[in-house]
Amino acid sequence: MSGFDFEWLNTRFAFDQQSLNGELMNKVVSDMNNLNSLIKIVDLGAGTGSGFFHLFPKFSLPQQWTFIEKDKNLLQPTEERLQEFCQRNNFKFNKIKNKKYEIISEDKFCAIEIVNQSIQNAVKNNLFLGNNLITAFALFDLFTKEELINFVQKISPLKIPLYFVLNFSAMEFFPSTENNEYYSKQYEGHMQREKQEGRSLGKEAVNWLPKLFKKQNWEVVSRKGKWQIDKNENKMMWNFKLNFMKNALEEMPLEKTKLKAWLEEKFNPNLEERIEVYHKDFYFKYF
Ligand SMILES: C[S@@+](CC[C@H](N)C(=O)[O-])C[C@H]1O[C@@H](n2cnc3c(N)ncnc32)[C@H](O)[C@@H]1O
């Protein structure tokens, strides 16, 4: 269990869609549509399949997707989300066998397999060979530096294009106040706290990713994107984000009265505020 609630993953979808850099995505889509064959994609840390939902409509060729996801609690919600998507769009949804599906319409075909295992095991099991694209949406800030180095060493020799997007780089409250800045920094620090598997990279992933691939002679294209969350207009997203912050900050050895007052302010609808969360999107190609 990774703790990624499907309601959270679904809520952030529209914000992710806005954040994704269109120019970079078009480049990836155009490269794939030029293959003139079945497009084979592996999505790392697929969650409930958001990566697929972002890209599937853009490709004009038949597709084959492999979702790699370690959290078994997301398997059923992912299947339901795929099914609901097909119903809404009048696509045929075939369950082939355990966690294998087909989506068919007049002009589209897609085979999907959900593989419930870690990315590290998927690398060991050679699940990437023969694919045309590896994607990861909002994943690498969760990796430790050692996991990332290991992953890049293993994936680099395969020379498969990589589209790694929605990598967290910073956050900012508007209006900007001393306390807003202080608690944002504390929260960013909490993301990078020491855990059983090591220290997550948090915002450092956006520095390490290009550095590691450039070292292996990859071409790196990067673009920026952001979530814009308004306290009153985007209540659900605001509450998710602020509750993540609240839970994290309350775990930390911070002065309680000051924190309580700040949190009250954040949940007070009479104070207009917004958060911007900045991301970096990458497209890596071997040349
Ligand atoms: C922030 S969520 C993003 C999910 C999805 N890509 C999206 O954009 O909605 C990160 C996902 O990666 C999965 N994950 C993290 N580390 C993983 C690993 N080492 N192997 C497989 N899945 C992993 C988590 O379980 C979680 O579902």
The ligand as an SDF file (V2000), in Angstrom:
LIG
                    3D

 27 29  0  0  0  0  0  0  0  0999 V2000
    1.8700   10.4840   -7.1480 C   0  0  0  0  0  0  0  0  0  0  0  0
    1.2420    8.9470   -7.6320 S   0  0  0  0  0  0  0  0  0  0  0  0
    0.9920    9.2400   -9.3700 C   0  0  0  0  0  0  0  0  0  0  0  0
    0.0790    8.2400   -9.9940 C   0  0  0  0  0  0  0  0  0  0  0  0
   -0.2140    8.4730  -11.4840 C   0  0  0  0  0  0  0  0  0  0  0  0
    0.9810    8.3590  -12.2830 N   0  0  0  0  0  0  0  0  0  0  0  0
   -0.8720    9.8180  -11.7030 C   0  0  0  0  0  0  0  0  0  0  0  0
   -0.2880   10.6880  -12.3500 O   0  0  0  0  0  0  0  0  0  0  0  0
   -1.9970   10.0110  -11.2090 O   0  0  0  0  0  0  0  0  0  0  0  0
    2.6570    7.8870   -7.6630 C   0  0  0  0  0  0  0  0  0  0  0  0
    2.3070    6.4140   -7.9060 C   0  0  0  0  0  0  0  0  0  0  0  0
    3.5360    5.6830   -8.0760 O   0  0  0  0  0  0  0  0  0  0  0  0
    3.4360    4.4550   -7.3740 C   0  0  0  0  0  0  0  0  0  0  0  0
    4.8230    4.0530   -7.0570 N   0  0  0  0  0  0  0  0  0  0  0  0
    5.7230    4.7400   -6.3260 C   0  0  0  0  0  0  0  0  0  0  0  0
    6.8960    4.0890   -6.2690 N   0  0  0  0  0  0  0  0  0  0  0  0
    6.7390    2.9580   -6.9980 C   0  0  0  0  0  0  0  0  0  0  0  0
    7.5820    1.8670   -7.3180 C   0  0  0  0  0  0  0  0  0  0  0  0
    8.8370    1.8250   -6.8750 N   0  0  0  0  0  0  0  0  0  0  0  0
    7.0820    0.8740   -8.0780 N   0  0  0  0  0  0  0  0  0  0  0  0
    5.7880    0.9190   -8.5430 C   0  0  0  0  0  0  0  0  0  0  0  0
    4.9390    1.9150   -8.2630 N   0  0  0  0  0  0  0  0  0  0  0  0
    5.3970    2.9290   -7.5110 C   0  0  0  0  0  0  0  0  0  0  0  0
    2.5820    4.7850   -6.1560 C   0  0  0  0  0  0  0  0  0  0  0  0
    1.9890    3.6360   -5.6160 O   0  0  0  0  0  0  0  0  0  0  0  0
    1.5710    5.7560   -6.7440 C   0  0  0  0  0  0  0  0  0  0  0  0
    0.4540    5.0870   -7.2540 O   0  0  0  0  0  0  0  0  0  0  0  0
  1  2  1  0
  2  3  1  0
  2 10  1  0
  3  4  1  0
  4  5  1  0
  5  6  1  0
  5  7  1  0
  7  8  2  0
  7  9  1  0
 10 11  1  0
 11 12  1  0
 11 26  1  0
 12 13  1  0
 13 14  1  0
 13 24  1  0
 14 15  1  0
 14 23  1  0
 15 16  2  0
 16 17  1  0
 17 18  1  0
 17 23  2  0
 18 19  1  0
 18 20  2  0
 20 21  1  0
 21 22  2  0
 22 23  1  0
 24 25  1  0
 24 26  1  0
 26 27  1  0
M  CHG  2   2   1   9  -1
M  END
$$$$
